[in-house]
Amino acid sequence: MRRTTKSGAEGFTLIELLIVVVIIGILAAIAIPQFTSTKEKAFDAAAQSDIRNMMTAEEAHFFNNQAYAAVSVAAGGGADLDGDGTRDFQASTNIALTVTAYTDGYKITAKHASSPNTWCVNSSSGNADEAVGQIVEGTDC
């Protein structure tokens, strides 16, 4: 509500300005945690995507060599699974992966550097603690 003074100047009252500041503060208190949660979900989605891509690379390697490759991929690094000098897999930025090879499958673990969560999948029915072939949170799969 605008007020007009005797001199003709218009403006807002102090109460009106304080109410606007309080409303902005409440909105910020609600929005900031939501943004943080959304960033963490995006980091986790990138780690899960890298797991799927590594699964494809492992299956292609198995098709050509009849064995799975054990490899550790640094954050943002690549992996040459068959040793021919070309990268068979490229990790996303800030995501590190570890592949443990078994005779009947593999276990892939991935973690984004900015997320507290670790994701893994196990294709080996003889070495799986959880459901085979499903990406789960944690290192026990």
URDA-V735943 format. One record per residue. N is the residue number from 1. SS is DSSP state (~ for helix, > for strand, _ for the rest). PHI is phi in degrees with one decimal (NA if undefined). Layout:
((N:SS:PHI) (N:SS:PHI))
This chain:
((1:_:NA) (2:_:-84.9) (3:>:-112.5) (4:>:-113.2) (5:_:-87.8) (6:_:-61.8) (7:_:-82.7) (8:_:94.2) (9:_:-77.2) (10:>:-105.3) (11:>:-176.6) (12:_:-104.6) (13:_:-78.6) (14:~:-62.9) (15:~:-62.3) (16:~:-61.9) (17:~:-65.2) (18:~:-65.5) (19:~:-63.6) (20:~:-63.1) (21:~:-63.6) (22:~:-64.7) (23:~:-63.3) (24:~:-62.4) (25:~:-62.7) (26:~:-65.0) (27:~:-62.1) (28:~:-65.6) (29:~:-64.9) (30:~:-82.2) (31:~:-76.3) (32:~:-61.1) (33:~:-63.1) (34:~:-65.3) (35:~:-65.4) (36:~:-64.0) (37:~:-64.1) (38:~:-65.9) (39:~:-62.7) (40:~:-62.9) (41:~:-63.8) (42:~:-66.5) (43:~:-61.9) (44:~:-66.3) (45:~:-64.4) (46:~:-66.2) (47:~:-65.0) (48:~:-65.8) (49:~:-63.8) (50:~:-63.7) (51:~:-62.0) (52:~:-61.3) (53:~:-65.3) (54:~:-68.2) (55:~:-60.0) (56:~:-62.6) (57:~:-63.8) (58:~:-65.0) (59:~:-67.4) (60:~:-65.2) (61:~:-62.8) (62:~:-63.9) (63:~:-59.6) (64:~:-83.3) (65:~:-120.4) (66:_:58.3) (67:_:-156.0) (68:_:-90.4) (69:_:-103.0) (70:_:-92.0) (71:>:-153.5) (72:>:-121.0) (73:>:-112.4) (74:_:-68.5) (75:_:-55.6) (76:_:78.1) (77:_:-88.2) (78:>:-122.2) (79:>:-134.7) (80:_:-103.8) (81:_:-71.1) (82:_:-101.9) (83:_:75.1) (84:_:-91.7) (85:_:92.3) (86:_:-112.2) (87:_:-75.5) (88:_:-92.9) (89:>:-150.0) (90:>:-125.9) (91:_:-76.5) (92:_:-72.3) (93:_:-58.8) (94:_:69.6) (95:>:-116.2) (96:>:-106.2) (97:>:-127.2) (98:>:-131.6) (99:>:-115.9) (100:>:-105.9) (101:>:-96.7) (102:>:-119.7) (103:_:-68.9) (104:_:-109.7) (105:>:164.1) (106:>:-154.3) (107:>:-126.6) (108:>:-116.8) (109:>:-120.3) (110:>:-135.2) (111:>:-146.5) (112:>:-85.9) (113:_:-61.4) (114:_:-99.5) (115:_:-118.8) (116:_:-78.2) (117:_:-90.1) (118:>:-117.9) (119:>:-121.1) (120:>:-151.3) (121:>:-141.8) (122:>:-130.6) (123:_:-98.7) (124:_:-90.8) (125:_:-68.2) (126:_:-81.9) (127:_:-120.9) (128:_:-90.6) (129:_:-93.0) (130:_:-114.8) (131:_:-63.2) (132:_:-70.6) (133:_:83.0) (134:_:-104.2) (135:_:-78.9) (136:>:-125.6) (137:>:-81.5) (138:_:109.0) (139:_:-100.5) (140:_:-95.8) (141:_:-137.5))
